[in-house]
Amino acid sequence: MSEQETNGNVLHPEQLVAENVSEAVWLRLRRLTSPTLCERTIAARAPTLSADVIAKKGQELAFAIRSALGYWQSEPGSLNAKVLTRYYALLQITIAEQVASPHSTADLAEIQAHTESGHGLWAMAAPTGTFPDNYMIACRDRGHFYQYCRFRGIDLKPFASKARPESWDKLSDDAKGRLISLADLLRRVPELQMLIDETLGLPPLSFHVGSADQNMIEQDERRQEHLKKTGELLFEVPVTTPECVTYVGLFPHGQKLTVKSLNALDLPLRNIRPVEDAITGQSYFVGDFTHPNKGIWWDHLETYKSGYSGTSLIVPFWGDIRDPIIIHLVTFYALSIVVRYLPLLWHEIEDGKLDHIRALIEHYVSIFDHVVPGLAIERITGRRFIAVTPGSLGGPI
């Protein structure tokens, strides 16, 4: 989807074609270590900005990207070092995103004033339960995370807390209700959908979605009714009401999902029910999605897709947060705290009874390395970024 900035400048999608897509995406991100190319990127987004502003943004953007890649591509061998470097790399990417935005006046000096107040998050283990389900994360009312979410148009005030208390029993019930577990964050990563039950024994909190068969059935019924009334055969009979209902399928792919649990989630689908595919006989779920009668249904539904997941619907947290970058930032923050300050727990993950969590984290780090560079490019350039192999369905003819 192209982005239109406030000055009316339309930015069209950027397509990259390569035999080795992953390598090419990294090279594309590395181009943003050039201040000259960063200035051109910012000028393309907002040509009405002054030359001085563009130059300053270009210099600071290039620095932030160099810093991110310095962490990201240091190639540490140990898992604990990989966790730490990914967290700090993503922290720098969020700084780069703010600096690059033509809608933000934030520069490195202003952002530093926020980072000096801390990460904007804290973590604490509940006294009962097992890791990572009992490892809880809170957002603060200050610091980098709070300001980054504000930049993204997200109001954390209803969910933010003050400083981390000394112990779990110092937390009120209301404060505990605003926490999110590390397990629930990992369950929201779409690329981990197929691993969550195996490693955590829980269902995912992101779901592969698509158009249900019922849409075609009702479309055919409208077509036949219109033909009978008018003698005119239309491929798609227009719906004349201001709103319409689309039936959205949730495909479990063997995951342990139930109607009760799905309807209890904060999803934009109502009346979720089980159905059976007319051709394959496979069971899946269908929910009613009411949306404006304009465009296509998925224009009105916030979904996510990558090369490692199908089109997915993520259960929101802390209000309406479904942003994958934010999910990764909070998740790696929590893991980085474990790595730095909880040696016994990390020992259990690396060598003990939590070795299945090590396998999950290893997979997650690999997914992160393949998915987030493309997301970073989109956030910084303001353009949809498409990377394909030659001869593929999305490749040039």
C-alpha angles and dihedrals in degrees: 000000000000118000123229114205122211091264091062094253109147118213114202124211118277115228123199120193120196142143089229102042096178093053091046092051091053090049089050091053091046090057086070090068086077111091090206093055090043090054090052091048091053093044089053090055095044115012091172093066114107119261091244093054092046091049093049093046090048093053094047094043092053090049093051092050092048089051092049093050090046088064097034100049099038086106100217115190100214124077094229091056091047090054093050095046093049092052094050092042091055091046088058091047090056089051090050090050092055094046092048096050114104087206093060128073091194115128130178092274093055093043090049089056087060097042089052086064089060139259093304093236137082135190137208136172118238112233092239132049131037134282129300094014092057096044105101131197129201131191119228131222091242141028135066099311093050092050094044091053089048088053088052091053095255120137110212096173095103090053104033124107136197123248121329111276121235095246143006094256090061090067119095120227088251091054091048089053090059094056125099124206125234088236091057090050092052089047088059095058104102094207090060096054094111094047101047099081092044095049104028102023089231135108118255124258094219122067137201106241138186144146113306124227090247090073092062092044093053092042089055091048091053090047093053092045091050091048091050093050101041108015087235120126113213124179090216122018108212119243109230101196120100090241133032138190123238121191108230119199122217110202114205099191090206095316118140101253128153134194091239095053094045094050089050092059124092094252126146089234124095134201094018109194139168120260137170125236108248093220107032099028089227117148122236139150132259128201132185115246115193113199142153114289093244129104120340125326095249089057085073099042122076104228135162133218135175138166087269100048140039122242102301140191114217121208106238126236135190089027111314103342112149096141109134093210090055091047090052092045094053093041095052091044090058093046091048090056090053091049095048105037111018106063096163092051092046089049089056089051095048100038112001145057093316095059089120087064088054088057090051093049092048090053091045093052090052092049090048092053092052100042110033099059090064092047089050092052091052093048093049100041096038089227133110108255121213123184118186140162121247112265093023123125090261095042125102118273 
